[in-house]
């Protein structure tokens, strides 16, 4: 859903996420180089890639038998804009990840907030561990959108009031909800990204089922699309081996 504005509050309401690959050093040849040094010593890129089928087979072998360290010798940095509650889930991923998030101490936070669009399933059915989400009704979607906007408006006006009275940004921000958008740089390698995708996306090829919250899955899907273009052999091996990180 494109960004919209509430005229009375000047809130910006979004239902999407932003994921931009801003820097990368990630190639299938990085995996080959790291794996073959143990048996063949240092080799040139030409030597590493002269036999495409052998390269494909080696990467698949490493993935299948879970020799994971060769998949760490690469780097991808993403710029991500998403609701704060998405970032709180991100921070559970610590091994192989680095984060720098925008600061509410040093800059005034902008009134950009999350409201799910009608494609977002709203109703949870079943007990923990065996629940599913189903479509919400039109009335439920209207209730969610209206209630969220009203709450955001009240919270942001309180934030602005405190700032106007000279209260420090780091104190005033306490009234803002987790539906506020933040932004960060997130840097990872292919192995850490595969662990992330195994938990934070649903996929028909996954041997181990996962039940991610939809909003972080949206981020994961966009990161996956960028990674697939950078390391197609590694990506194919990940999928063909059940999307289980090595």
Backbone torsions as a table, in degrees:
resi	resn	phi	psi	omega
1	UNK	NA	129.2	-179.3
2	UNK	-65.6	159.8	178.2
3	UNK	-62.9	134.5	177.1
4	UNK	-123.9	169.8	-179.4
5	UNK	-129.2	145.8	171.1
6	UNK	-98.0	116.9	-172.0
7	UNK	-60.8	-39.4	-176.1
8	UNK	-70.2	-35.4	-173.1
9	UNK	-108.2	-16.6	-173.5
10	UNK	58.9	35.5	173.1
11	UNK	-80.6	149.4	172.7
12	UNK	-110.5	118.2	-175.4
13	UNK	-107.4	127.1	-177.2
14	UNK	-127.1	153.5	172.6
15	UNK	-122.5	3.3	-176.1
16	UNK	-110.6	180.0	173.8
17	UNK	-131.6	157.0	177.3
18	UNK	-111.7	129.2	175.2
19	UNK	-136.7	112.2	178.0
20	UNK	-120.9	128.8	172.9
21	UNK	-78.7	111.2	-173.7
22	UNK	-101.6	-19.2	-179.9
23	UNK	-159.9	142.1	178.1
24	UNK	-156.5	147.8	166.8
25	UNK	-139.1	82.1	-171.0
26	UNK	-147.9	114.6	-178.6
27	UNK	-143.7	154.9	174.5
28	UNK	-58.7	-32.4	-179.8
29	UNK	-63.6	-25.3	176.1
30	UNK	-63.1	-37.8	178.8
31	UNK	-67.9	-44.9	-179.8
32	UNK	-62.1	-44.8	-179.7
33	UNK	-58.8	-46.8	-177.6
34	UNK	-67.9	-37.7	-176.8
35	UNK	-73.6	-39.2	-172.2
36	UNK	-82.9	-14.3	-179.8
37	UNK	-63.8	-26.0	-178.3
38	UNK	-72.5	-22.7	-176.6
39	UNK	-118.3	-26.0	-174.4
40	UNK	-121.5	-2.5	-177.0
41	UNK	73.7	-166.8	-178.5
42	UNK	-69.6	135.4	178.7
43	UNK	-133.3	156.2	177.5
44	UNK	-78.3	162.2	177.7
45	UNK	-60.4	-38.2	179.1
46	UNK	-61.9	-42.7	179.2
47	UNK	-66.0	-38.4	-176.8
48	UNK	-66.5	-34.4	-170.4
49	UNK	-111.1	10.6	-174.5
50	UNK	-72.2	-18.6	179.5
51	UNK	-121.6	91.5	-175.0
52	UNK	-58.1	-39.1	-178.6
53	UNK	-68.1	-36.7	177.4
54	UNK	-66.8	-39.4	178.1
55	UNK	-63.2	-45.7	177.7
56	UNK	-60.1	-43.9	-178.8
57	UNK	-65.2	-39.1	179.8
58	UNK	-65.8	-45.0	-179.8
59	UNK	-63.5	-41.0	178.3
60	UNK	-64.8	-39.1	177.7
61	UNK	-62.1	-45.8	179.9
62	UNK	-60.7	-41.1	-180.0
63	UNK	-68.6	-46.7	-176.1
64	UNK	-63.3	-43.1	-176.9
65	UNK	-93.5	5.6	171.4
66	UNK	61.4	46.8	168.4
67	UNK	-90.0	93.1	-164.4
68	UNK	-86.4	-27.8	-170.7
69	UNK	-61.7	-32.3	177.5
70	UNK	-61.1	-20.2	-179.7
71	UNK	-84.9	2.3	-179.3
72	UNK	-95.5	-9.7	-172.7
73	UNK	-89.4	56.6	180.0
74	UNK	-161.7	171.7	-176.6
75	UNK	-152.3	140.4	174.8
76	UNK	-136.4	132.2	176.6
77	UNK	-117.2	125.0	-179.4
78	UNK	-112.9	140.6	166.2
79	UNK	-95.0	125.4	-175.0
80	UNK	-125.9	131.9	172.2
81	UNK	-121.9	120.4	-174.7
82	UNK	-160.2	168.1	177.0
83	UNK	-63.0	152.8	-178.1
84	UNK	-58.1	-35.1	-178.6
85	UNK	-65.0	-24.8	173.9
86	UNK	-69.1	-41.2	-179.7
87	UNK	-67.2	-32.6	177.6
88	UNK	-63.4	-34.5	175.2
89	UNK	-72.4	-36.2	178.6
90	UNK	-57.5	-39.1	-172.7
91	UNK	-68.0	-9.9	172.9
92	UNK	-71.1	-18.8	179.2
93	UNK	-94.9	105.3	-171.9
94	UNK	-115.7	-34.1	-177.1
95	UNK	-77.8	120.1	179.1
96	UNK	82.4	13.0	-179.5
97	UNK	-124.2	146.5	170.8
98	UNK	-132.3	139.7	-176.0
99	UNK	-131.1	142.9	164.9
100	UNK	-137.9	114.1	-176.1
101	UNK	-106.2	151.1	176.9
102	UNK	-59.4	148.8	-172.3
103	UNK	-105.1	129.6	172.4
104	UNK	-83.1	-3.7	174.9
105	UNK	-83.4	-33.2	-169.4
106	UNK	-109.8	-8.2	176.7
107	UNK	-144.1	152.5	177.6
108	UNK	-73.2	128.3	-177.9
109	UNK	-77.8	138.2	-175.3
110	UNK	-87.2	152.0	-175.1
111	UNK	-81.3	63.8	178.4
112	UNK	-110.6	121.2	-171.4
113	UNK	-133.4	156.0	-177.5
114	UNK	-92.8	130.4	169.6
115	UNK	-134.5	120.0	-177.4
116	UNK	-65.6	144.8	175.3
117	UNK	-85.0	-177.6	-172.2
118	UNK	-72.5	-8.6	176.4
119	UNK	-80.7	-12.9	-177.2
120	UNK	-80.8	120.2	178.5
121	UNK	-70.0	133.6	-169.9
122	UNK	-107.4	-21.2	-167.9
123	UNK	-110.5	125.1	178.0
124	UNK	-96.8	128.0	179.5
125	UNK	-122.7	138.3	179.1
126	UNK	101.3	169.4	-177.8
127	UNK	-87.0	162.9	179.4
128	UNK	-53.3	134.4	-178.8
129	UNK	92.1	-19.5	179.7
130	UNK	-138.4	32.5	-178.1
131	UNK	-98.5	161.7	174.1
132	UNK	-133.8	158.9	174.0
133	UNK	-106.0	139.8	179.9
134	UNK	-125.9	165.8	-177.8
135	UNK	-60.0	143.4	172.2
136	UNK	-87.2	160.5	176.5
137	UNK	-80.0	167.3	176.7
138	UNK	-60.0	-40.5	178.8
139	UNK	-63.6	-39.6	179.6
140	UNK	-65.6	-40.4	178.0
141	UNK	-64.8	-40.1	177.8
142	UNK	-65.2	-39.5	178.4
143	UNK	-63.1	-46.3	-179.8
144	UNK	-61.2	-48.4	-177.3
145	UNK	-63.8	-45.4	-178.3
146	UNK	-67.3	-43.4	-178.9
147	UNK	-66.7	-42.4	178.9
148	UNK	-62.4	-46.3	-178.7
149	UNK	-62.8	-41.7	178.6
150	UNK	-61.5	-43.5	179.5
151	UNK	-66.1	-44.0	178.9
152	UNK	-60.3	-42.6	-179.5
153	UNK	-60.1	-47.6	-179.3
154	UNK	-62.4	-44.6	-177.8
155	UNK	-65.8	-43.7	-176.8
156	UNK	-71.0	-34.7	175.9
157	UNK	-64.2	-38.2	177.0
158	UNK	-65.5	-40.5	177.1
159	UNK	-60.1	-47.8	-179.5
160	UNK	-64.3	-37.9	179.4
161	UNK	-62.1	-44.9	179.4
162	UNK	-66.2	-40.4	177.6
163	UNK	-61.5	-41.3	-179.7
164	UNK	-63.5	-27.5	179.8
165	UNK	-91.3	9.2	174.6
166	UNK	88.1	9.9	177.6
167	UNK	-71.6	139.4	-178.3
168	UNK	-61.7	144.4	-179.8
169	UNK	-56.5	-38.5	-176.7
170	UNK	-68.4	-20.4	175.5
171	UNK	-89.3	-47.0	-175.6
172	UNK	-62.1	-31.1	-176.7
173	UNK	-64.6	-14.5	-177.0
174	UNK	-61.6	-21.0	-178.6
175	UNK	-85.4	-8.0	-174.5
176	UNK	-83.0	141.0	-175.1
177	UNK	-85.4	169.2	-178.9
178	UNK	-73.9	-5.7	174.0
179	UNK	-79.2	-3.9	175.8
180	UNK	-68.1	139.2	176.2
181	UNK	-78.6	139.1	171.0
182	UNK	-125.1	176.4	177.5
183	UNK	-141.3	153.0	180.0
184	UNK	-157.4	161.5	164.2
185	UNK	-97.3	133.0	177.0
186	UNK	-126.1	123.1	-179.3
187	UNK	-115.3	135.3	-177.9
188	UNK	-148.6	173.8	169.9
189	UNK	-113.2	175.9	-174.5
190	UNK	-63.9	-36.3	-179.5
191	UNK	-66.7	-45.3	179.0
192	UNK	-67.3	-34.0	177.4
193	UNK	-67.5	-38.4	178.0
194	UNK	-63.2	-39.8	175.4
195	UNK	-60.4	-43.6	178.9
196	UNK	-60.9	-48.3	-177.4
197	UNK	-66.4	-34.3	178.8
198	UNK	-62.7	-29.8	-179.3
199	UNK	-95.9	-33.8	-168.2
200	UNK	-104.2	8.7	173.9
201	UNK	-135.5	151.4	170.0
202	UNK	-100.1	139.9	-177.4
203	UNK	-153.6	141.9	-176.8
204	UNK	-65.8	-21.8	-178.9
205	UNK	-91.0	-4.2	-177.0
206	UNK	-72.4	127.9	176.7
207	UNK	-74.9	-30.6	179.4
208	UNK	-108.5	117.0	-178.0
209	UNK	-67.3	149.1	177.6
210	UNK	-134.5	154.1	-176.2
211	UNK	-132.7	68.8	-175.4
212	UNK	-74.8	155.0	168.3
213	UNK	-67.1	139.7	-170.4
214	UNK	-59.3	-37.1	-173.6
215	UNK	-67.1	-38.3	176.7
216	UNK	-77.1	-26.5	174.2
217	UNK	-64.0	-36.8	177.0
218	UNK	-59.4	-41.7	176.7
219	UNK	-64.8	-47.2	-179.4
220	UNK	-58.0	-41.1	-179.5
221	UNK	-62.1	-38.9	-179.6
222	UNK	-73.7	-36.7	175.0
223	UNK	-64.5	-41.7	179.9
224	UNK	-60.6	-41.2	-179.3
225	UNK	-62.2	-38.5	178.6
226	UNK	-70.5	-43.2	-179.9
227	UNK	-63.0	-38.9	-178.5
228	UNK	-59.5	-33.2	179.2
229	UNK	-75.3	-30.8	-177.9
230	UNK	-77.5	-40.4	-172.4
231	UNK	-132.7	69.9	-173.0
232	UNK	-62.8	-36.4	179.5
233	UNK	-69.3	-41.8	177.7
234	UNK	-64.8	-42.1	179.4
235	UNK	-62.8	-43.2	179.1
236	UNK	-63.6	-40.1	179.6
237	UNK	-67.1	-37.7	176.3
238	UNK	-58.3	-46.3	-179.8
239	UNK	-69.9	-42.2	-175.9
240	UNK	-71.9	-15.0	178.4
241	UNK	-109.6	30.5	170.3
242	UNK	80.0	15.0	178.2
243	UNK	57.6	39.1	175.4
244	UNK	-105.9	121.2	-177.3
245	UNK	-67.1	141.3	-179.7
246	UNK	-75.4	NA	NA
